[in-house]
Amino acid sequence: MKKLLITTLLIICSYVSIAHAEISAEKRQEVEKMLRLTGMEKLLAQMKSQLLTGIQKQLPDVPQDFWDRFAKKMDMHELIEKIIPVYDKHYTLEDLKAVNAFYESPAGQKILSTMPQVMQESVKIGQDWGESIGKQAAAEAEAEEKKK
């Protein structure tokens, strides 16, 4: 398990992104705006914290000062720079402007602010549904088995 966590951490830290094509300044600004509007920086900071916490639990003998130094090496802005070309690849400037205009609108702000609750409730519904389907499948399989 420790090897898997360390490998995962190393992959994240040393990941070489897709060849970085030259992105126009205007398109870069729109990508960065979308990342800000959608809270990507906060999400990445949370992921960093959770990742470090998980690894620290797996490696309790490693001193805290190591983790403090290592956390400073995990520059989320560097990761964002690696992510920007992905958005450049999949979205046109017009796409980004339209999405950003939506996210800046009252409806877009509502979507962004309620998305965590919507996702949480949706996951719960999915889990309940899956449990119900699983019970139904088990009951039907048992009934068919009894017929034999």
N, C-alpha and C positions, 0 to 999 in steps of 0.2 A: 504494500500500500504506500509506504514511504517513497519507493522508487517511482510509482505512478504519479504521486503528487509533485515530486521534484521534477520529473520529466514534463509534466503539464506546465509547471511554472517556467521551466526553461524554454519550452516551446512558445509560450505567451511572450516571454521577455525577448526572445531572439527571433521571432517570426519576421521573415522578410516578406513584405507585402508584394502584391502584384506590381509588375514593372510600372514605375511612376511616370505616367504620361504627363506632359506639360498641361496644366490646367489653367485656363484663363483666370485672371484676377477676379472677374465678375462671378464666374462659376464657383470659384473657391469661396468667395464671400457668401454665396447662397448656400453652399454645403455647410459652411461653418455656422451660418445663421440657423439652418435647420437643426444641426446638432445641438445648438444652444436652446432653441425653442422646445425641442423634444427631451431635453434634460440628459443628453448622452454623457456629458462630462460627469454629472452627478452619479449616473448609473455606473460608469467606469470606475469612479472613486469607490463606490460601494462594492463593486466586484473585487477591486484590489484589496480592500479591507477584509472581505470575506475570504478571499484566497489566502491572504497572509495568516489570518486567524486559523483557518483550517490546517495549513501547513505547520504552524507553530504548535498546534495540538498534537500533530503527528511526530513532531521533533521537539519534545519538551526540554531536552538537554541543551539545546542551542541557546546561547545567552541572548537576552533581549537587545543588547546593543548591536548584535549582528542583524536582527530583524529591523531595527531602526535604520541602520545603514542600507540594508537591502530594500526597504520600502522607499527610500529616497531615490534609489536607482530605477524604480518602477515608475517612470515618467509617463503619466497618462497623456500628456500632450504629444509625446512621441508616438504613442499608440494611435491617437486621433490622426496624426499625420499619415500613418499607415492605412487608416480607414478611409480617408478622404478619396483616394483614387477608386475605391470600390463604388462610392456614390457617383463619382465622375463617370465611371464605366456604365452604370445602369440608368442614370437619369440625365436628361437634357437640361440645359439652362432653363428652358421654359417649364419643364416639370418641376424643377426646384423652386422657381418663382411662384408657381401656382400652389405648391404644397406649403410654402412659407406664408403666402397670402392667407391660405386657409388656417394655418396654425395661429396666425396673428388675429384672426377674426374671433368674435365672441363664441361661435360654435366650435372653432378649432381649440380655443382655450378651454372650453368645457370638456371636449374630448380628452385633451391632455391631462386636465386636472382630475377627471373621473376614471381614467383608464386603469389605474391600479385597483380600484374597487370593482370595476367591471370585470377585470381579469380574475380577481380573487373569487368573485361570485360565480363566474363562468367555470372556473376550475372546480369549484365545489359541486356545481350542477353536473359537470362532466364525470366527476368521481361517483356521485350518487347514481347517475345513469349507468355508468360502467358496472357498478356493483349490482344494480338491478338486472342488467342484461346478463351478467355472469351467473346470478342466481337462477334466472330463467333458463339459461343454457344448461346449467347443472341439473335442474329439475327435468327438463325435456330429455336430456341424455339418460338420466336415471329411469325415466318412464320408458324410453325405448329399450333400455337394457333389460327391464323387467318383462317386456313383451317377448324377448328371445327365450 
